[in-house]
Amino acid sequence: MALAAVLGGRNCANRAGDGARSSVLLGVLRREIPGISLIPQPTEKRSIYDPNLPALQALLAEWGEPPYRARQVWGWLYRRPAASPEEMTDLPAALRRRLSRELGFGRLEKVLELHSSDGETEKVLFGLPDNRQVEAVLMRYQRRRTICISTQAGCAMGCVFCATGQMGFQRHLRVGEIVEQVLYFARQLSHRGERLTNIVVMGMGEPFHNYDATMEAMDRLTDPDGFNFGARRITVSTVGLVPMIERFAREQRQVNLAVSLHAATDELRSEMLPINRKYPLAALMEACRSYQRETHRRLTFEWALIEDVNDTAEQARGLLRLTRGLDSHVNVIPLNPTRKYAGAASTRERARAFKEILEAGGIPCTIRVRRGIDINAGCGQLANLTA
Ligand code: SF4
C-alpha cells in the first residue's frame, strides 16, 4: 500500500484533534515501516540557525544585549550544541525566553526515524514548516560515523534511477535547514558517547543547484568559533553543473568534491542523467581537470552500478579514458532500487570485474556496500514513499 494513502500529508496524525484516528494511522505506519518513532506537528517560526554570526550580533544588539552575548549564544548553538534555549544555562532567563519566543529552535521536525536491521544505518525523515520533507542518514562504520545530508526538497536534475529525482523539484533548503540536519545527528551521537567523523552532502537535491546556501552551511559547519568541523572530512557531491564546479574551484574551498558520473558515454549518460544534455562529458571532464589544476585536490567519481547498463567492460574502459591523467578515485555502489526505475543492482561478481578493469588501468576503486536497504536509505526513497 502506498504510504501517501495512509499519511494524507505529514500532519495527518495531528489534524482535527482526532486522537483515535491518529493512533490508527500510527498503527498503519508502524506496520508499513518498522521502527517509526514519532510524527510531530511542525511549527512555522524563524529559525535561530538562519542568521550568521554578524546577523545574530546585530539582532541581539537591537534587543539591547551586551556585545559579547552573540558569541555566547553562538557557542551554545554550534559548539555544544544545545537543543533548546533552556540548555543555555549561563544566559539570562529573559533572553532565553525571548530567543525561544521570537526565533524558535529550528525548522526541522523529526517525522520518522528508522533503523536498519543490522543497526548500522539510521535514517531520519524531517518535516519542514511548509509540509516538505527531507531526509538525512547516519551510517556507522568501524571507526567512522558518517552522515549524509540534503540540500533541497526534491531535485530538479531528474536522474532516472533516483527516488528524489523521481519526485521533481520542490524547493531549496535554507542554510539553517542544512546545518540543522548535522546538529541533530551530532547531538544524538554525543548522547551515546560517539562523535560525528564525516559529512557527505549527497542526500536529496543537487548541492550546486543550491550553491550559496550549501556553501554558507559548509562555512558555518567549519567555522572555528562554531561547529569547527574539519573541511577535509566533508564531501560535496554534484551531478555535473559545470559552471558551479568552476566557481567551486575558483573559491579554493577545502571541502572535498565528488562528481556523480555513472556513465562513460554521452549517449548513456544523457539517458540516465538529463543534465548531461546541457553539460556533456567533454565539458564536465574539462571542468574536473581545471578544478584539479587550480586546487591540486583529488577528485572522487561516483558510479551507481546498474546491471547490464553501466557495469560492462566497455563502460569501465570508457571511464578509464575519461579519468586518464586525473588524480581520482572511483566509488562504485550497486544501485539502490527505486519504485520507478526498472534497473537492478549489479551482482557482486560484475562489480568485482568492473573494479578489476579500473584498477588494472591505474584508477583506485572502492566498491561501497549498500546501506539500509531495508529502511529505504537511498537518497529520497523515504520522502518519495510518503509523498
Ligand atoms: S541523483 Fe542527486 S542530482 Fe540526481 S536526481 Fe537524485 S538527488 Fe538529484
Boltz pocket constraint, residues with backbone or C-beta under 6 A from the ligand:
constraints:
  - pocket:
      binder: B
      contacts: [[A, 154], [A, 155], [A, 156], [A, 157], [A, 158], [A, 159], [A, 162], [A, 163], [A, 164], [A, 165], [A, 166], [A, 202], [A, 203], [A, 204], [A, 205], [A, 206], [A, 239], [A, 379]]
      max_distance: 6.0
